[in-house]
Amino acid sequence: MEDVNFNKNQNQKKKIWLYVFIPILILIGLVVYSNLQTPAIETLTITEDAQTFDINQEKTLSWTYAPEDADLSKLSATVSDETLAEINISDEGVLRLKTLSNEGSFHISLQSDDITSNTVTYTIVDKQKEAERIAAKKAEEERIAAEKAEQERIAAEKAEQERIAAEKAEQEQIAKQQAAAKQKSNSRTVYVTPTGKRYHYSGSCNGGSYSPSTLENALARGLTPCKKCVG
């Protein structure tokens, strides 16, 4: 009877120890397991500045995350327009961008669970076509400049011709006026005597006997003006 009671007490003590130690062991296991787990990503940042790429170009982009020992297994990268570029991130965290053959703009971002990075916008330009466009634009600008210079030269030449023509016309007009004035002056009526050396504007100057003539004829005879009536 005493052996039975002893065994019974021993069994009860074992049960008590099991009830006490099992939870403790479970708690210790959970703590160890949690310490062995890799922490999740808390921040994501693309540090590559916005820039322009050529078509069909590959580029490794720089980025950072925290904490440094974070789990990268859920990390993914997104490109807004898959017709312009492809982006992937390796298991080691290398972010690689490959542009395609189309021109345009797109933006990329990183995600891990509910954590999203900043968004960076990039532009793709076909450098060869861009060079051709620049050359064509420069040629067009030079053509326009040359055309403008030629138009200005023609306009200046025309203006000079018009100036010369106007000056010539003015000189001809002055010459005509002078000729007309001279002709009018030479045809003016003067008064002379058959033997006198003077011509007069007044037919009664000095009470002489004069006959009318023209200034042209008087000058042709070598007559000089009367100091009294002509001046």
C-alpha positions as CSV (number, residue, x, y, z in Angstrom):
1,M,0.0,0.0,0.0
2,E,2.8,2.3,0.8
3,D,4.5,1.6,-2.6
4,V,1.3,2.5,-4.4
5,N,1.1,5.8,-2.6
6,F,4.7,6.5,-3.3
7,N,4.4,5.8,-7.0
8,K,1.3,8.0,-7.1
9,N,3.1,10.9,-5.5
10,Q,6.0,10.5,-7.9
11,N,3.6,10.6,-10.9
12,Q,2.0,13.7,-9.6
13,K,5.4,15.4,-9.1
14,K,6.3,14.5,-12.7
15,K,3.1,16.0,-14.0
16,I,3.8,19.2,-12.1
17,W,7.3,19.5,-13.5
18,L,6.0,18.9,-17.0
19,Y,3.3,21.6,-16.6
20,V,6.0,24.0,-15.4
21,F,8.9,23.2,-17.8
22,I,7.0,22.7,-21.1
23,P,5.7,26.3,-21.2
24,I,9.1,27.6,-20.3
25,L,10.7,25.5,-23.1
26,I,8.1,26.7,-25.5
27,L,8.7,30.4,-24.5
28,I,12.5,29.9,-24.9
29,G,11.9,28.3,-28.3
30,L,9.8,31.3,-29.4
31,V,12.4,33.8,-28.3
32,V,15.2,31.9,-30.1
33,Y,13.1,31.6,-33.3
34,S,12.3,35.3,-33.3
35,N,15.9,36.1,-32.9
36,L,16.8,33.9,-35.8
37,Q,14.2,35.6,-38.1
38,T,15.5,38.3,-40.6
39,P,13.8,41.6,-40.0
40,A,11.5,43.1,-42.6
41,I,12.4,46.1,-44.7
42,E,11.3,49.4,-43.1
43,T,12.5,52.0,-45.6
44,L,13.2,51.9,-49.4
45,T,14.9,54.7,-51.3
46,I,16.0,54.9,-55.0
47,T,19.1,57.2,-54.9
48,E,19.6,57.4,-58.7
49,D,18.7,60.9,-59.9
50,A,16.4,61.4,-62.8
51,Q,18.3,61.3,-66.1
52,T,18.1,60.5,-69.8
53,F,19.0,57.1,-71.3
54,D,19.7,55.9,-74.8
55,I,17.5,53.2,-76.3
56,N,18.6,49.6,-75.7
57,Q,20.8,50.6,-72.8
58,E,21.5,48.7,-69.6
59,K,22.1,50.5,-66.4
60,T,22.5,49.4,-62.7
61,L,20.6,51.8,-60.5
62,S,21.6,52.7,-56.9
63,W,19.2,52.3,-54.0
64,T,19.2,51.8,-50.2
65,Y,17.1,50.1,-47.6
66,A,17.0,49.8,-43.8
67,P,17.7,47.9,-41.7
68,E,20.9,46.6,-43.3
69,D,20.0,43.0,-42.4
70,A,16.5,43.2,-43.7
71,D,14.8,40.4,-45.6
72,L,15.0,41.1,-49.3
73,S,13.0,38.1,-50.4
74,K,9.8,40.1,-50.9
75,L,11.4,43.0,-52.7
76,S,10.1,43.8,-56.1
77,A,10.6,46.6,-58.7
78,T,7.9,48.2,-60.9
79,V,8.3,50.2,-64.2
80,S,5.3,52.3,-65.2
81,D,5.5,51.6,-68.9
82,E,6.7,48.2,-70.0
83,T,7.0,49.2,-73.6
84,L,9.8,51.6,-72.7
85,A,11.9,49.6,-70.2
86,E,12.4,46.5,-68.2
87,I,13.5,46.4,-64.6
88,N,14.5,43.6,-62.3
89,I,16.2,43.1,-58.9
90,S,18.4,40.1,-58.2
91,D,18.4,38.1,-55.0
92,E,21.5,40.0,-54.0
93,G,19.7,43.3,-54.3
94,V,21.2,44.5,-57.7
95,L,18.7,46.8,-59.4
96,R,19.1,46.6,-63.2
97,L,17.3,48.7,-65.8
98,K,17.2,47.9,-69.5
99,T,15.7,50.4,-71.9
100,L,13.8,49.2,-75.0
101,S,13.7,50.7,-78.5
102,N,11.0,53.3,-77.9
103,E,11.4,56.9,-76.8
104,G,9.4,58.4,-73.9
105,S,9.3,58.9,-70.2
106,F,8.6,56.4,-67.4
107,H,9.0,56.1,-63.7
108,I,10.1,53.2,-61.4
109,S,9.6,52.3,-57.7
110,L,10.4,49.5,-55.3
111,Q,8.0,47.6,-53.0
112,S,8.3,45.2,-50.1
113,D,5.0,44.2,-48.5
114,D,3.4,47.5,-47.6
115,I,6.6,49.6,-47.9
116,T,7.0,51.6,-51.1
117,S,10.0,53.6,-52.2
118,N,10.1,57.0,-53.8
119,T,9.3,57.3,-57.5
120,V,11.9,58.4,-60.0
121,T,11.2,59.4,-63.6
122,Y,13.5,58.7,-66.4
123,T,13.5,59.6,-70.1
124,I,14.6,57.5,-73.1
125,V,15.9,59.3,-76.2
126,D,17.3,57.6,-79.3
127,K,20.7,59.4,-79.3
128,Q,21.3,58.8,-83.0
129,K,17.9,60.2,-83.9
130,E,18.4,63.0,-81.5
131,A,21.8,63.8,-83.1
132,E,20.0,63.8,-86.5
133,R,17.3,66.0,-85.2
134,I,19.8,68.4,-83.8
135,A,21.7,68.5,-87.0
136,A,18.5,69.0,-89.0
137,K,17.4,71.8,-86.7
138,K,20.8,73.5,-87.0
139,A,20.7,73.1,-90.8
140,E,17.2,74.6,-90.9
141,E,18.3,77.5,-88.6
142,E,21.3,78.1,-90.9
143,R,19.0,78.0,-94.0
144,I,16.6,80.5,-92.4
145,A,19.5,82.7,-91.3
146,A,21.0,82.6,-94.8
147,E,17.6,83.3,-96.4
148,K,17.0,86.2,-94.1
149,A,20.5,87.6,-94.8
150,E,19.8,87.3,-98.5
151,Q,16.4,89.0,-98.2
152,E,18.1,91.8,-96.2
153,R,20.8,92.1,-98.8
154,I,18.2,92.3,-101.6
155,A,16.2,94.8,-99.6
156,A,19.3,96.9,-98.9
157,E,20.3,96.7,-102.6
158,K,16.8,97.7,-103.7
159,A,16.8,100.6,-101.2
160,E,20.2,101.8,-102.4
161,Q,19.0,101.6,-106.0
162,E,15.8,103.5,-105.1
163,R,17.9,106.1,-103.2
164,I,20.2,106.5,-106.2
165,A,17.2,106.7,-108.6
166,A,15.5,109.3,-106.3
167,E,18.7,111.3,-106.1
168,K,19.2,111.2,-109.8
169,A,15.5,112.2,-110.4
170,E,16.0,115.0,-107.9
171,Q,19.1,116.2,-109.7
172,E,17.4,116.0,-113.1
173,Q,14.5,118.0,-111.7
174,I,16.8,120.6,-110.3
175,A,18.7,120.7,-113.7
176,K,15.3,121.1,-115.5
177,Q,14.3,123.9,-113.1
178,Q,17.7,125.6,-113.5
179,A,17.4,125.2,-117.3
180,A,13.9,126.6,-117.2
181,A,14.9,129.4,-115.0
182,K,17.9,130.2,-117.2
183,Q,15.8,130.0,-120.3
184,K,13.2,132.3,-118.7
185,S,15.9,134.6,-117.6
186,N,17.5,134.7,-121.0
187,S,14.2,135.3,-122.7
188,R,13.5,138.3,-120.5
189,T,12.9,141.6,-122.3
190,V,15.7,144.1,-122.1
191,Y,16.3,147.4,-123.8
192,V,19.3,148.2,-125.8
193,T,20.6,150.8,-128.3
194,P,22.3,149.9,-131.5
195,T,25.7,151.1,-130.3
196,G,25.4,151.0,-126.6
197,K,27.4,148.8,-124.3
198,R,24.7,148.3,-121.7
199,Y,21.3,146.6,-121.5
200,H,18.5,148.0,-119.5
201,Y,15.4,146.7,-117.7
202,S,13.7,150.1,-118.1
203,G,13.0,151.5,-121.6
204,S,13.3,155.1,-120.3
205,C,16.5,154.8,-118.3
206,N,18.5,158.0,-118.6
207,G,16.0,159.3,-121.1
208,G,17.6,157.2,-123.9
209,S,16.0,155.8,-127.0
210,Y,15.9,152.0,-126.7
211,S,14.6,149.2,-128.6
212,P,13.4,145.9,-127.0
213,S,15.5,142.8,-127.2
214,T,16.1,139.6,-125.1
215,L,18.6,139.2,-122.4
216,E,20.0,136.3,-124.4
217,N,20.7,138.5,-127.4
218,A,22.1,141.2,-125.2
219,L,24.5,138.9,-123.6
220,A,25.4,137.4,-127.0
221,R,26.4,141.0,-128.1
222,G,28.6,141.3,-125.0
223,L,26.4,143.9,-123.4
224,T,26.8,144.4,-119.7
225,P,24.0,145.3,-117.2
226,C,23.1,148.9,-116.6
227,K,24.3,149.8,-113.1
228,K,21.3,152.1,-112.6
229,C,18.3,150.0,-113.6
230,V,19.7,146.5,-113.6
231,G,22.1,146.8,-110.7
